[in-house]
Structure formats: C-alpha cells, structure tokens
Amino acid sequence: MTQKLPVLDLVRDAWMLAFKALRPSLFVMLALLVAGGVYTFAVGPGSALGDAAPAIAALVVFVVGIEFSLVTYRVMLGTRHGDRLRLVHANLSVYVAFLFVGVFIGFFLLTLPGILLKASGRTDLNADTPPDVVQQALVDMLPSAYGAILIVACVAGALALCYMAIRLLLIGAATISLRRTMVFRTWGWTKGHVISLSLAALATHLAPFAVAVLINWGLHGVWGQSGVGAFLSGFVGMLLLVPFLLAGHGLAVAALRRLQPEQDPTG
C-alpha cells in the first residue's frame, strides 16, 4: 500500500526551502526579472526591434530561467553538482510532451463548441458568421445541458494537463540530484501521490500564482504604452512570480526527498 505524503509537512518544507534559496539566487533572479522586462518590451506595440526580437527575447528568458532553476535546485539540494544541458533536455522534453497533449486537447475543445451549437439547434451559424454573433450564441448556450457538456470538457482538459504536471513534478530536482536527465523515469515515483501533491501545490503553486496575477491585473494600465512602460510591466510581472517560482522548486525538492527510491530502479 502506498504511504500517504504529509501535505502540511510538504508545504512547510517547500516554503522553508524557498526562503533558503532566496538570497543565494538574488543575482540570477535579477537577471530573470530583466529578461522578463526585455521580453515584454520586445513584444510591445511600440517595439521597433524587428520580427525576430520576440523569439530571441523568449529564448533569453528560457536560458536565464534554466540558470535560475539550476542555482535554486543546487541550494535546496545542498549540492554543487548539476548539469545545465541535462536540465535543458529535461525541460524541453516536458514542453514537447505538453505541446503534444495540449494540441489534441485544444483541437477537441475548439471543435466541440461548433458541434454543440449545431446539436442545440443553432443551424444558422456558418463560417461567414461574425465572431461576436458566435460568441453570443455560446453565451446563450451555457445555461443549457449543451453548455454544461462544454464546461465539463474544458474542466476535464485542464485537469488532464494538471495531472501531467503533478506526475512530472520531480523531473528538475531529480535531474540535478542524480546528475542524469530524468523525465518520465520519475513518473512512477509520483504514482499514488497525485492528491497529496495537488493539495500541497495549492499552497505552493496556485495561491502565489493567483496573487501575482491579481496584483498584475490591478497594475494593468499603470505603466502606459511607452517602451519603458512595457519593460516595467514585464519586470514587475516577473517579480510578482518569484514566490511561485521558489515555492514550486521547493515543493519538487521536498517531494523528491520523500519519493526518490533508495536505489534508483532505472539505473
């Protein structure tokens, strides 16, 4: 029988690890904030950096983010080991997996509304129908049984992606700890612990992320439309995500300490 993880202990350890890593990661954290500001500047309406600028800025955010993860995991795990390339490999593998699954879920959710609208009797809609008319038809359909089907499908799609995220929670920490690229090899380690890890993630992922989004939404329009405003928007937005990033790394390390087999069966 799978032993249950102590949710409160996981949350406590995750936040303690987050505070432990705060000071040692300050320099790379500042670089990440600047990278976030550069990205929003590059994609802003007033940017004159060229069409390739957003892609280059996104790559910079990714590279600095990898360095942030490497420094943070090293501090939390108490090790000087860790390979950047392996961490890049692990992250890209997960991105591809989510893209693959997300495409199928997204395609299904994009086609489902049209099917439900026709099934509900709205046969007057076609490819030439204005988008605002289609949106209003969807709003009108939501209180019906067809709308309930659409809502359930959207929730199911979101839960499927969340399930994958929880099952793959350990990959970064395990890659640094074991000095090997660990992606789906950690899948079995989280088996039977999805509920416990999900409950812990409410305090380490969802809560700080929701607070960051709400504050950032409240600041919408404060920075203006200038290039400096675009940079500040990204800089402050990334700053607000720091608790989410640190606590997320902390939960991965706290869970790894409890779930990593004494002898790695994949070795």
C-alpha positions as CSV (number, residue, x, y, z in Angstrom):
1,M,0.0,0.0,0.0
2,T,1.3,3.4,-0.9
3,Q,2.1,5.6,2.1
4,K,0.4,8.9,2.0
5,L,2.5,12.0,1.9
6,P,2.1,14.6,4.7
7,V,0.6,17.6,2.9
8,L,1.3,20.1,5.6
9,D,4.9,19.0,6.0
10,L,5.4,19.2,2.2
11,V,4.1,22.8,2.2
12,R,6.2,23.8,5.2
13,D,9.3,22.3,3.8
14,A,8.7,23.8,0.4
15,W,8.4,27.4,1.7
16,M,11.4,26.9,4.0
17,L,13.4,25.8,1.0
18,A,12.1,28.8,-0.9
19,F,13.4,31.2,1.8
20,K,16.7,29.3,2.0
21,A,17.2,29.8,-1.7
22,L,16.1,33.5,-1.8
23,R,19.4,35.1,-1.0
24,P,21.8,32.8,-3.0
25,S,19.6,33.2,-6.1
26,L,19.3,37.0,-5.9
27,F,21.7,37.7,-8.8
28,V,20.3,35.2,-11.3
29,M,16.8,36.3,-10.1
30,L,17.6,39.9,-11.0
31,A,18.7,38.7,-14.5
32,L,15.4,36.8,-14.8
33,L,13.5,40.0,-14.0
34,V,15.4,41.9,-16.6
35,A,14.8,39.2,-19.1
36,G,11.1,39.4,-18.4
37,G,11.2,43.1,-19.0
38,V,13.1,42.7,-22.2
39,Y,10.6,40.2,-23.5
40,T,7.5,42.4,-22.8
41,F,9.4,45.3,-24.4
42,A,10.2,43.2,-27.5
43,V,6.6,42.1,-27.9
44,G,5.1,45.5,-27.1
45,P,3.3,47.5,-29.7
46,G,5.9,50.3,-29.7
47,S,8.9,47.9,-30.3
48,A,11.0,48.5,-33.4
49,L,13.4,45.7,-32.8
50,G,12.2,43.6,-35.7
51,D,10.2,40.4,-36.2
52,A,12.8,38.2,-34.7
53,A,13.0,40.1,-31.4
54,P,10.2,38.3,-29.6
55,A,11.6,34.9,-30.4
56,I,15.1,36.0,-29.3
57,A,13.8,37.5,-26.1
58,A,11.8,34.4,-25.3
59,L,15.0,32.3,-25.8
60,V,16.8,34.6,-23.4
61,V,14.0,34.1,-20.8
62,F,14.4,30.4,-21.2
63,V,18.2,30.4,-20.8
64,V,18.1,32.6,-17.8
65,G,15.2,30.5,-16.4
66,I,17.3,27.4,-16.7
67,E,20.2,29.1,-14.8
68,F,17.7,30.2,-12.1
69,S,16.4,26.7,-11.7
70,L,20.0,25.3,-11.6
71,V,21.1,27.7,-8.9
72,T,17.9,27.2,-6.9
73,Y,18.0,23.4,-7.0
74,R,21.6,23.4,-6.1
75,V,20.9,25.5,-3.0
76,M,17.9,23.5,-2.0
77,L,19.5,20.1,-2.5
78,G,22.8,21.2,-0.9
79,T,25.0,20.2,-3.8
80,R,27.4,21.8,-6.2
81,H,26.6,19.3,-8.9
82,G,24.1,19.7,-11.7
83,D,24.3,19.9,-15.5
84,R,22.7,22.8,-17.4
85,L,22.4,20.8,-20.6
86,R,20.6,17.9,-18.8
87,L,18.3,20.4,-17.2
88,V,17.6,22.0,-20.6
89,H,17.0,18.5,-22.1
90,A,14.6,17.6,-19.3
91,N,12.6,20.9,-19.6
92,L,12.4,20.7,-23.4
93,S,11.2,17.1,-23.2
94,V,8.4,18.2,-20.9
95,Y,7.5,21.1,-23.1
96,V,7.2,18.8,-26.1
97,A,5.1,16.4,-24.1
98,F,2.7,19.1,-23.0
99,L,2.6,20.5,-26.5
100,F,1.7,17.1,-27.9
101,V,-1.1,16.5,-25.4
102,G,-2.2,20.1,-25.5
103,V,-2.6,20.1,-29.3
104,F,-5.1,17.2,-29.1
105,I,-7.0,18.7,-26.1
106,G,-7.0,22.2,-27.8
107,F,-8.2,20.8,-31.1
108,F,-11.0,18.9,-29.4
109,L,-12.1,21.9,-27.4
110,L,-12.0,24.2,-30.4
111,T,-14.3,21.9,-32.5
112,L,-16.6,20.9,-29.6
113,P,-18.5,24.3,-29.4
114,G,-19.5,24.2,-33.1
115,I,-20.8,20.6,-32.7
116,L,-22.7,21.6,-29.6
117,L,-24.2,24.7,-31.2
118,K,-25.5,22.7,-34.1
119,A,-26.8,20.0,-31.8
120,S,-28.6,22.6,-29.8
121,G,-30.5,23.8,-32.9
122,R,-28.4,26.8,-34.0
123,T,-28.2,25.8,-37.6
124,D,-27.9,29.5,-38.8
125,L,-24.2,29.6,-37.9
126,N,-21.6,29.0,-40.5
127,A,-18.1,30.0,-41.5
128,D,-19.2,33.5,-42.6
129,T,-21.0,34.3,-39.3
130,P,-19.3,37.3,-37.4
131,P,-17.3,36.3,-34.3
132,D,-19.4,38.4,-32.0
133,V,-22.6,36.5,-33.1
134,V,-20.9,33.2,-32.5
135,Q,-19.7,34.3,-29.0
136,Q,-23.2,35.5,-28.1
137,A,-24.6,32.1,-29.2
138,L,-22.1,30.4,-27.0
139,V,-23.1,32.6,-24.0
140,D,-26.7,31.8,-24.7
141,M,-25.9,28.1,-24.8
142,L,-24.0,27.9,-21.5
143,P,-27.1,27.7,-19.2
144,S,-28.3,24.6,-21.1
145,A,-27.3,21.0,-21.0
146,Y,-25.1,21.6,-24.1
147,G,-23.3,24.3,-22.2
148,A,-22.7,22.0,-19.2
149,I,-21.1,19.5,-21.6
150,L,-18.8,22.2,-22.9
151,I,-17.8,23.3,-19.3
152,V,-17.2,19.7,-18.2
153,A,-15.0,19.1,-21.3
154,C,-12.9,22.3,-20.6
155,V,-12.5,21.3,-16.9
156,A,-11.5,17.8,-17.9
157,G,-8.9,19.1,-20.4
158,A,-7.4,21.4,-17.7
159,L,-7.4,18.6,-15.2
160,A,-5.6,16.3,-17.6
161,L,-2.8,18.9,-18.0
162,C,-2.6,19.5,-14.3
163,Y,-2.4,15.7,-13.8
164,M,0.6,15.6,-16.1
165,A,2.2,18.5,-14.3
166,I,1.9,16.8,-10.9
167,R,3.2,13.4,-12.2
168,L,6.2,15.2,-13.7
169,L,6.8,17.5,-10.8
170,L,10.1,15.9,-9.8
171,I,12.0,16.0,-13.1
172,G,14.1,19.1,-12.5
173,A,15.0,18.3,-8.9
174,A,15.8,14.6,-9.8
175,T,17.9,15.7,-12.8
176,I,20.1,17.8,-10.6
177,S,20.2,15.4,-7.7
178,L,21.0,12.3,-9.8
179,R,23.0,14.1,-12.4
180,R,21.1,12.3,-15.2
181,T,18.2,13.5,-17.4
182,M,15.1,12.4,-15.6
183,V,11.8,12.9,-17.3
184,F,9.3,10.1,-17.5
185,R,11.6,7.9,-15.3
186,T,10.2,9.9,-12.3
187,W,6.6,9.2,-13.5
188,G,6.3,6.0,-11.3
189,W,7.7,7.8,-8.2
190,T,4.6,10.0,-8.0
191,K,2.2,7.2,-8.6
192,G,-0.5,7.1,-5.8
193,H,0.5,10.6,-4.6
194,V,-1.4,12.9,-7.0
195,I,-4.0,14.0,-4.5
196,S,-1.4,14.8,-1.8
197,L,0.9,16.6,-4.2
198,S,-2.1,18.5,-5.7
199,L,-3.2,19.7,-2.3
200,A,0.3,20.8,-1.5
201,A,0.5,22.6,-4.8
202,L,-2.5,24.7,-3.9
203,A,-0.3,26.5,-1.4
204,T,3.0,26.4,-3.3
205,H,1.8,26.9,-6.9
206,L,-1.8,28.0,-7.2
207,A,-2.0,30.5,-4.3
208,P,1.1,32.6,-5.1
209,F,0.4,32.4,-8.9
210,A,-3.2,33.7,-8.3
211,V,-1.9,36.5,-6.1
212,A,0.6,37.5,-8.7
213,V,-1.9,37.5,-11.5
214,L,-4.4,39.6,-9.4
215,I,-1.8,42.2,-8.5
216,N,-0.5,42.3,-12.0
217,W,-4.1,42.8,-13.3
218,G,-4.6,45.6,-10.8
219,L,-1.5,47.3,-12.2
220,H,-2.7,47.0,-15.8
221,G,-2.5,50.3,-17.5
222,V,-0.2,51.9,-14.8
223,W,2.9,51.7,-17.0
224,G,1.5,53.3,-20.1
225,Q,2.2,52.5,-23.7
226,S,5.9,53.6,-23.8
227,G,8.8,51.3,-24.2
228,V,9.8,51.9,-20.6
229,G,6.3,51.1,-19.5
230,A,6.4,47.8,-21.4
231,F,9.8,46.9,-19.8
232,L,8.5,47.7,-16.3
233,S,5.3,45.7,-16.9
234,G,7.4,42.6,-17.6
235,F,10.0,43.3,-14.9
236,V,7.3,43.7,-12.2
237,G,5.2,40.8,-13.5
238,M,8.2,38.5,-13.2
239,L,9.0,39.9,-9.7
240,L,5.5,39.0,-8.6
241,L,6.1,35.4,-9.8
242,V,9.2,34.9,-7.7
243,P,7.3,33.4,-4.7
244,F,5.6,31.0,-7.1
245,L,8.9,30.0,-8.7
246,L,10.8,29.5,-5.5
247,A,8.0,27.6,-3.7
248,G,7.4,25.5,-6.8
249,H,11.0,24.4,-6.8
250,G,10.8,23.9,-3.1
251,L,7.9,21.5,-3.4
252,A,9.7,19.5,-6.1
253,V,12.7,19.1,-3.7
254,A,10.6,18.4,-0.7
255,A,8.7,15.7,-2.6
256,L,11.8,14.2,-4.1
257,R,13.3,13.6,-0.7
258,R,10.3,11.5,0.2
259,L,9.6,9.7,-3.1
260,Q,13.0,9.0,-4.6
261,P,13.8,5.3,-4.2
262,E,16.8,4.4,-2.1
263,Q,18.2,2.7,-5.2
264,D,17.1,4.2,-8.5
265,P,15.5,1.3,-10.3
266,T,16.2,2.9,-13.7
267,G,20.0,2.8,-13.2
